[in-house]
Amino acid sequence: MPMKVGAFLNQYYYPDSDFGMADLLRQAELMDEVGFDIATVGERHVHEEGFVEPVTALAAIGARTDLDIGTAAMLPALYDPLHLAEQVAMLDEIASGQTYFGAVIGYRERELNAFGLEMDERVPKFLEALELLRRFWESGEPVTHEGEFYDYEDVFVSPRPETGLPVWIGGHADVAIKRAAYRGDGWIASASSTKEDLREQIGTYTDALQEFGKDPAENDVVLMRDCYVAESEQAAREAIEPYLLNLYEWYERWGQTYLAEHEVGVDWDSLAGKFILGTPEDAIAELETYEEMGVDQILLRWQFPGQPTESALSVIERLGNEVLPAVR
């Protein structure tokens, strides 16, 4: 099956950028028109800039387009699993059974603490919430559970997803990749991974799937990549550089684990090798490389906080008209 190509859409209301939910929907509708496969959004809280809430946004995208939809990713440890399971099951109903649930443990302490979650509770609460979500979506039987964080007696979700709801788990450390293999149906690779990192990580994921008796062909490798396509590499860089570096400065300030552990500097030279940047021909070559490496779904991010929406729409059109037909 060909690699699916979709988007990780911007959700930041940035001061003076005039960005809003209507701009996100314009992008999703244009993606649908020019042939993309999937639209995803993430989750953040406690931002002065403002942030589009993911479940509501995906409901609007699912109702307006024929795109697959997904979270890339949400933090299940911040929620009551029964309520979250109901919300995501309804998203799947809206999207005619074409929904993916991406989940991560989170790393931004201020964000987690706002919901009463301590950093050392992230993993156990995440695992318990994820187990419950899968039982609510998949078991077909009432759930009784007495755990460390959640208790339920004889509860269920109705309607449930009819065709199964694939769960993606994000992470870059070996333990997180193996967790994705054991507990999920796909692994979300970091946008900050180099090609060399990614080759090793895909190998780790494939080996773990086989160790757990799973078929790699039925478990997706999902890659996030920052992207900008223009008439030349220089034009692409000039259009995107200030906005992209600003976002990575935020990541560094928040303590994004990959940047800290790998000492990735927030400058163009240290980051540019992780981007799909340049002409349509450059983008085609990059996408073909990732497909050969074993990526099943690639999520491109072409708008960053403060960047005008019109420039993002131009990238969608170029990718849809000049890149997607070639890679398919």
C-alpha positions in Angstrom: 0.0 0.0 0.0 1.4 3.5 -0.9 2.5 5.7 1.9 -0.3 8.0 3.1 0.4 11.7 3.1 -1.3 14.1 5.4 -0.9 17.1 7.7 -0.2 18.0 11.3 -2.1 21.3 11.2 -1.2 24.5 13.0 -3.3 25.2 16.0 -1.6 28.3 17.5 -3.5 31.6 17.8 -0.4 33.8 17.6 -0.5 37.5 18.4 -1.3 39.6 15.3 -1.3 36.6 13.0 -5.1 36.7 12.3 -5.1 32.9 12.6 -8.3 31.2 13.7 -10.3 28.0 13.4 -11.6 29.2 10.0 -8.1 29.1 8.7 -7.5 25.6 9.9 -10.7 24.5 8.2 -9.7 26.3 4.9 -6.5 24.2 4.9 -8.4 20.9 5.6 -10.9 21.6 2.9 -8.1 22.4 0.4 -6.3 19.2 1.4 -9.4 17.2 0.7 -9.8 18.9 -2.7 -6.2 18.2 -3.9 -6.0 14.6 -2.7 -4.3 14.4 0.8 -5.2 11.4 2.9 -5.4 12.5 6.6 -5.5 15.6 8.8 -4.3 15.5 12.3 -4.0 17.9 15.2 -2.2 17.8 18.6 -3.0 18.9 22.1 -1.6 21.8 24.2 -2.8 23.7 27.2 -2.1 26.9 29.2 -0.7 29.0 26.3 -1.0 32.7 26.2 -1.0 32.5 22.4 -4.1 30.3 22.5 -4.6 26.9 21.0 -7.3 25.1 19.0 -8.9 22.3 21.1 -8.4 19.0 19.2 -11.6 17.0 19.7 -13.8 19.9 18.6 -11.5 20.8 15.7 -11.5 17.2 14.4 -15.3 17.0 14.6 -15.5 20.0 12.3 -12.9 18.6 9.9 -14.5 15.2 9.9 -17.9 16.7 9.1 -16.6 19.0 6.3 -14.2 16.6 4.5 -13.6 13.0 3.4 -10.2 13.0 5.0 -9.1 10.5 7.6 -8.7 12.3 10.9 -6.4 11.7 13.9 -4.8 13.0 17.0 -1.1 13.4 16.9 -1.2 13.4 19.7 -3.4 13.7 22.8 -2.5 13.1 26.5 -4.9 10.5 27.8 -3.6 10.9 31.4 -5.3 14.3 31.6 -8.8 12.8 31.1 -11.4 10.6 32.5 -11.0 7.6 30.1 -14.7 6.9 29.8 -15.5 10.5 28.7 -12.5 10.6 26.3 -13.5 7.2 24.9 -17.0 8.5 24.2 -15.7 11.7 22.5 -13.2 9.8 20.2 -15.8 7.1 19.4 -18.1 9.9 18.2 -15.3 11.4 16.1 -15.0 8.0 14.5 -18.7 8.1 13.8 -18.5 11.5 12.2 -15.5 10.4 10.1 -17.2 7.2 8.9 -14.7 4.9 10.7 -11.6 6.7 9.5 -10.1 7.9 12.8 -6.7 7.3 14.4 -6.0 8.0 18.1 -2.4 9.1 18.7 -1.3 9.3 22.4 1.8 10.5 24.3 2.8 10.9 27.9 3.6 14.6 27.6 6.7 16.5 28.8 5.6 20.1 29.6 5.4 20.3 33.4 3.2 23.4 33.6 0.7 21.8 31.3 0.5 18.5 33.2 0.4 20.2 36.6 -2.6 22.3 35.5 -4.6 19.1 35.4 -3.2 17.8 38.7 -0.7 15.4 37.1 2.8 15.2 38.5 5.7 14.3 36.2 6.5 11.0 38.0 2.8 9.9 37.5 2.9 10.4 33.7 3.8 6.9 32.6 1.6 4.8 35.0 -1.4 7.0 34.5 -0.9 7.0 30.7 -0.7 3.2 30.6 -3.8 2.8 32.8 -5.8 5.3 30.8 -4.7 3.7 27.5 -5.7 0.2 28.6 -9.1 1.5 29.6 -9.6 3.4 26.3 -8.9 0.2 24.3 -11.3 -1.8 26.5 -14.0 0.7 26.0 -13.5 0.8 22.2 -12.8 -2.9 21.6 -14.3 -5.3 24.2 -18.0 -5.0 23.5 -18.6 -5.9 27.1 -19.2 -3.7 30.2 -16.0 -2.7 31.9 -15.3 -3.1 35.6 -11.9 -1.8 36.7 -10.3 -0.9 40.0 -6.9 0.7 39.4 -4.3 3.1 40.8 -6.0 6.1 39.2 -9.4 5.1 37.9 -12.3 3.0 39.1 -15.3 1.9 37.1 -18.1 -0.6 37.6 -20.1 -2.0 34.8 -19.7 0.8 32.3 -19.4 0.9 28.5 -19.3 3.2 25.4 -22.1 3.2 23.0 -21.9 3.5 20.0 -18.5 1.9 19.9 -16.2 2.1 16.8 -17.4 -0.6 14.4 -14.2 -1.3 12.6 -11.6 -0.8 15.4 -9.9 2.4 16.2 -6.1 2.3 15.6 -4.0 3.6 18.4 -0.7 5.3 17.7 1.8 5.9 20.5 4.5 8.6 20.2 8.0 8.6 21.6 11.7 8.6 20.6 13.5 6.6 23.3 13.8 2.9 22.9 11.5 2.2 25.8 8.8 4.4 24.3 9.2 2.8 20.9 8.9 -0.7 22.4 5.8 0.5 24.4 4.3 1.6 21.1 4.9 -1.8 19.6 3.5 -3.7 22.6 0.4 -1.5 23.3 -0.4 0.3 20.1 -1.2 -0.2 16.4 1.4 2.3 15.3 4.3 4.4 16.4 4.7 8.2 15.9 8.3 9.2 15.2 9.6 12.6 16.4 9.7 15.5 13.9 13.2 16.1 15.3 14.6 12.7 14.3 17.4 12.7 11.7 17.3 10.2 8.9 20.0 8.2 10.7 18.0 8.2 13.9 14.8 7.2 12.1 16.4 4.2 10.4 17.6 2.9 13.7 14.3 3.6 15.4 12.3 1.9 12.7 14.5 -1.1 13.2 13.9 -1.0 16.9 10.1 -0.8 16.3 10.1 -3.6 13.8 12.2 -5.9 16.0 9.9 -5.2 19.0 6.8 -6.0 16.9 8.2 -9.3 15.9 9.2 -10.0 19.5 5.6 -9.4 20.6 4.2 -11.6 17.8 2.8 -8.7 15.8 2.9 -8.2 12.0 4.9 -5.1 11.0 2.6 -4.8 7.9 -0.3 -4.2 10.2 1.3 -1.6 12.5 2.1 1.8 11.0 5.2 3.9 11.3 3.9 7.5 11.4 6.4 10.3 10.7 6.0 14.0 11.4 8.0 16.3 9.2 8.2 20.1 8.9 7.8 21.1 5.3 7.7 24.0 2.9 7.6 23.8 -0.9 8.3 26.8 -3.1 9.9 27.7 -6.5 13.4 27.2 -4.9 15.1 26.1 -1.7 16.1 29.7 -1.0 12.5 30.9 -1.4 11.2 28.1 0.9 13.8 29.0 3.5 13.0 32.7 3.4 9.3 32.0 3.8 9.6 29.7 6.8 12.8 30.3 8.7 11.7 32.9 11.3 8.5 31.1 12.2 10.0 27.7 12.3 13.0 28.7 14.5 10.6 30.6 16.8 8.7 27.4 17.4 11.8 25.3 18.1 12.9 28.0 20.6 9.6 27.4 22.4 10.3 23.7 22.4 13.7 24.3 23.9 12.2 26.6 26.6 9.5 24.0 27.4 12.1 21.2 27.8 11.3 19.2 24.8 13.0 15.9 25.6 14.5 15.1 22.2 16.2 18.5 21.8 17.6 18.3 25.3 18.9 14.7 25.1 20.4 15.1 21.7 21.8 18.6 22.2 20.1 19.9 19.1 20.8 23.6 18.7 18.0 26.0 17.7 19.6 27.3 14.6 19.0 26.6 10.9 22.1 24.6 10.3 21.5 22.1 13.1 17.8 21.7 12.2 17.6 22.0 8.4 18.4 18.3 7.7 15.2 17.3 9.4 12.9 19.4 7.1 11.4 18.7 3.7 12.3 22.0 2.1 12.7 23.2 -1.4 11.1 22.6 -4.8 8.4 20.0 -5.6 11.1 17.8 -7.1 13.0 18.0 -3.7 9.8 17.1 -1.9 9.2 14.1 -4.2 12.7 12.8 -3.6 12.4 13.2 0.2 9.0 11.5 0.4 10.3 8.6 -1.7 13.2 8.2 0.7 10.9 8.0 3.7 8.7 5.5 2.0 11.7 3.3 1.2 12.7 3.5 4.9 9.4 2.0 5.9 7.2 5.0 6.8 3.5 4.2 6.3 2.0 7.6 7.0 3.8 11.0 6.9 2.3 14.1 8.5 3.6 17.3 7.1 3.6 20.6 9.1 3.6 23.6 6.8 2.4 26.4 9.0 4.0 27.7 12.2 3.0 30.2 14.8 2.7 33.7 13.3 3.0 32.5 9.7 0.3 33.8 7.3 -2.3 31.2 6.3 -2.0 32.2 2.6 1.5 30.9 2.5 0.3 27.6 4.0 -2.4 27.3 1.4 0.2 27.8 -1.4 2.2 24.8 0.0 -0.9 22.6 0.1 -1.7 23.5 -3.6 1.9 22.8 -4.7 2.1 19.5 -2.8 -1.3 18.4 -4.1 -0.8 19.4 -7.7 2.8 18.6 -8.2 4.0 16.2 -5.5 1.3 13.8 -4.6 0.6 12.5 -8.1 4.3 11.7 -8.5 4.8 9.8 -5.2 1.6 7.8 -6.0 
